[in-house]
Amino acid sequence: MPVELTGPAAPQGAGVPPPEQALPVAPPRLGDNRAWWWLGVHGGAGVSTLERAVPGGRDAGRAWPASARTEPVVLVARSSAHGLEAAQNAAQQWASGMVTGIDLLGLVVVADVPGRRPKILQNLVRLVSGAVPRMWEIPWVEHWRLGEPPLSHLPKECAPLARDLTRLTRPV
């Protein structure tokens, strides 16, 4: 079963203006055995937690991975205004064609606080989800905040995320 798209599957190129702030592009760490890269679009996005909670991806070190092959990338952001604006900038950077050799799989939005999101942030999540191929949401996990191992307190939303990323990165 294909993973449903929420936005464009490929960069749109020249019609998309470059973002106000862009992430750097850097060679990926050598020797990493991974199926995809987690790209935190801001500090504290939740990459290290996702790396342990959803095996298969590696931290891209807050830079787009540049290599001779196409690199599968998943953006990661917190659900705060700052995090969502950073995700929007990264999506715009990809969509404008500023980064090449990237297979953008989607965006993971990690809750920044427990409870419901204010309407303004819900609207921003909806807006940003239309700029990336797919979006997944991970709720607030108090146990993670307290330093407990992610695998011992996985929210149910991690299962479809892991399944989808495995399907999307499986060799054909």
N, C-alpha and C positions, 0 to 999 in steps of 0.2 A: 504494500500500500504506500503510495507516494506521500511525502510530507507536504502538507498544504502550504502554499505560498501566501504571505501577507503583503508582499511588495515585489519590487523588480528582482528578477533572477540574475541580471547582469548590469554592469555600469551603463549609464545613459550617455556618458561622454560630454562633449562640448556644450550641450544645452544646460548642463548643471554647473552653476558657478562654484568655485572653490570655497571651502568653509573659511570662517574667520580664524579658526585655530585648527591646525593639522597635527596629527600624530607623526612621529618620525618613521622612517623606513630603515630597517637594519637587517643584516644577514641573520638567519635563525641560528641558535646554538647548534653546533655540530654534535652528532651522536645521539640526539634525542629521538627515541622511538615513540612516535605518536601518530594518531590518525588525523588530528586537527590541532590548531592553536587557539588557546583562549587569549583574547586581546582585551585587557582591561583598558577602558577608554579614559579612566581617571584613577587616582590613587584610592585604595580602599573599595574597589568595585566588587570584590569577592572572588577573584581569580584563584587564589591559593585554596580557598575552600572548595570551589567547584572542581579544581584539579584533583582533590582527594575524594570528593563526593561522586563524581562522574568520571570514572577511569577512561583513559583513551586520549585525552587532550593534555597539552603542556602549555605553560605560561610563555607567552610571546615577549614578555618583558616590556610591555607598554609601547611596542613598536610593531608596525606592519612587517611581517617576515618577507624578505626579498631573497629569492633563490632562483636557480635555473628551472625549477619545476613549479607548477601551480600549487599554491599553498592554501589548504582549507582553513578558514578563520571563522571563529565565533566571537563577536563583540560581547563584552560584559560591562554592565553599568548598574549602579544602584538606582532605586526609584525616586531619588530626590531630584529637585529641579536641576541642580548642578550635574548630577549623573546623567539625566536624560538629555540635557543640552550637549554634554560631551558625546553621548551616543549619536545625537543628531549630527554633530560636526564630523564624527568618524564615518557615518553613513554617507554624508555629503562628499567627503573626501573620496570614498570608494566610488560613489555614483558619478562623480565628475571625471573619473579616469586618472586622478592624481596618483593612484597606486595601481600597479599592474601585477599580473601573475597571482591574483588573489581569487579564490573561490569563496566568496562570503556566504557562509551557511545561514547566518542569522544573528540575532541579538538575544542574550539572556538578561532579563531585568530582575535583579535581586532586591527584594524588599529592604528598605532602609530603616523601617520601624514596624512594629506590630500594628495590626488593625487596618481599617479601610484607608485608602488613599484619598486625599482631597480631590474634588472634581477637576481642578486646574491641572493636577498631576495625572489624573486618569486621561484627560484630553491630550496631554503631552505624550503619554505612553501610546495612545492610539495614533497620534501624528507620526511619531518615530517608527512605529511598527509598519507603517506604509512605505518607509524608506529603505527597509531591509527585506531580504527574501522571506525570512521567518522570524517569529519571536516566541520565546518561552519565558514564563514568569516563575520565579522561585519565591515562596513566602518567607516571612520572618521566621527564623528558628532560634529561639532563645538559648537552646543548648549550644549552638555554634558560637553565640556571643560570649558564652561562659567558658569557651575554650575546649569543649568536649569534641571528640573526633566526629567529623561529618558522617562517616559511615554508620555510626551508632545511632544517629537521629536524622535519617533521611526523610524529607517530606515526600509525599506521593508524587509531586510534580517532577522529581528527579528521574523517575522511571521513564516517562515519555521523552524527556530530554535525552537520556542515554540511548533509548531505542532509536529516536530520530537521528541523532548524530552518528550512530553506528550504521544505520541504513544509508545515510548521505555520504559516508566515507568508505563504504565497503567497495573493494575493487570490483569492477564489472567483468 
